[in-house]
Each structure stands twice: as structure tokens, then as C-alpha cells.
Amino acid sequence: MSRCLERSGRSAVAMLLQNDGELCLLRRSSLVASDRGRWHCVTGYLDSRDDPAAHVLIELGEETGLSRIDLADLVEGPVLRLSGGDGVWTVHVFVATTLHRRIRLNWEHEDVCWTPWSRAGEGGRELVSWLPALVAESLLNCT
């Protein structure tokens, strides 16, 4: 994937949460508009007026119940252009390490698991299509 420093009309934030060498995956609920039942990271639409670093923390709180105080570190990763089932997105990526694994899910997700990335697709876990590219460009290059 190529890195992109400009915003397009379709922008998002994504946060890869880690703890003790494992990645937090969230299974999208039947109440969301896309990728129902698939496993993903913390994500959210980004309005052109919003600051990506501030907005990703809002999404973190909404989707997991975590806040900045629950993070040992927070690294701003690359800005990527990724293709999904509904077009090309500009994704502002952040990588964080949590101090604990106490996650409180909201309506957007119905399950959570912690797993090494190398085993993310095992056990019948179907991943959101652009998650592998996001991890390859971000997690493996930011830590």
C-alpha cells in the first residue's frame, strides 16, 4: 500500500491495540452497516474538520471503554490509502499498547479477542478485507 499525506473525501482513523505481544480484534456486530461478523480494530469515520489524533481517542472510548490513561503508549503511524469493498479510503493509523485488557464493547462490536497477529485469521475468524494491509504497513513498521 502506498502512503498518502492528503485527505480524500473518504477518511477514517484506525487504532491497533496491543497488550503483551497480542493484538486486540473486535468482531463487528449485526447492527453496523458493513463487514458484519468480521474482525477488525478500532475504527471510525473521520470528518474533514476533525483532528485524527483526537478523533481516534474518541473512537477508542466509544468502542472499548478505554481512554488515554489506559494506554502505556500511543504512536501515530502512517496515513494510508487502502481499498475496501466500498472504495478507497485515507486511513490515519495509530498504534497503542494498553496497560490492561479490560474492554467494554458498545453496540458496534459483539466480541473481542487478543491474539498474536500471526494467528489472527485462525479459528474461523474472518477479517475485514483491509486489516492485513493496515497491519503490514503500520504495526510491523511502527513498533
N, C-alpha and C positions, 0 to 999 in steps of 0.2 A: 504494500500500500504506500502511496506517496503521502508525504506530509504537506499540509496546506496551512498557510498562515492567515488566510482571509475567510470571513464567514460567508456562507451561501445562504439561500433562503431557508434551508432545512438544516438546523443546527441542534446539537444535543450535547449534554455533558454525560460522562461515564466515570464511575469510580470503581477501581479494582481494590477490594478489601482483602487484606491478608492477615493471618494470625498463625504464628508458629509454623510457617512454611506452607500453609494451605490457603486456598482461595475461597472466598465466600461466594457461593452461587445461590441465586434466588429463582424459584420456579414461578413463572408468570401465571396469574390466576385467570379464570374464565371470564372475569369482569373487564379485562383490558381489551383494547381494540386490536392488538396484533400479537403474534407469537405466543398465543395461549398455550400453557403447558410446557413451554420451553424454558430452559435455564439460562440465566443472564446475570449481569452485575447490576449495581445501582445505576440507573439512567434517568434522564429526563429531558424533555424538550427545552430548548434554550431560546428565549425571546431575544431579538437583536438588541434590546435595551439592557439586558441583564449581564452582569459580570459573571463569567463562567466559574471562577473560584468561589464566589459567594453562593451561586446557584447550586453547585454540586453539594455544598453542605446542607442546603435546604432539602434537596432530594435525599441525601443520606438520612436526615432526621425523619422525613416522611416515610421512607421505605424500610428503615431498620430500627428506628428509635434511637440511633446513636447521634452524638454531637461531636464537635471538635475536641472536647475534653476527653472523649473516649478513644482518641487516636494518639498513638505514640509518634507517628509522623504522617505527613501529608506532602506528597511530591506532585508538582504539576508536570504532567507528561506532555507528549506531543499533541498537536492538533492534526487530526487525520481526516482524510476523505475516504469514506467507506461506503460500499454498495450494499444495500439490503434489498429485500423483496419489494420495497416501495420507493426505490430510487437511491440517489447518492446523498449522503449526509456528511456534514462537517461535524466532527466529534472532538470535543475538548476533553482530554483524558487526564485523570488524576489517579495516583496510586497511593494507598494508605495502609498503615499497619494498625490494627486495633489492639487495645490493651486487654480485651476480653472478647468472648463470643456470645454475649447476651444480646440477641437480636429480637426485636419486637416488630413483626410484619404488619403492614397495612393491607388494604384490600387489593393492592396491585400484585401481591405475591401470596402463594399458598404454602410454600415450603422453603426451607433453607438447608444447605449442606456446606460443609467445609471439606475440601479435597485438594490434594496436590493437582496442579494444572495437568500434569501428565495423565491423570486418571479422570479428568472432568467428564469425558464422554462415556464412561463406563456405567454399568448398572442401569442401562436403559435411559440415561439422561440425554435428552435431545437438546442441543444448544441452539441459541439464537444464531442465525447464519453468520453475522459479522463479529461474534465474540472471539473466535480464534484469531482473526486478523488483528483485533484490538489488543489481545494479549500478546501476540507476537511482536507488534510494534511498540507496545507500552511496557508491559510487565517485565518482559525479558530485557528491555533496554533502559528502564528507569531505576532498577534496584541494584 
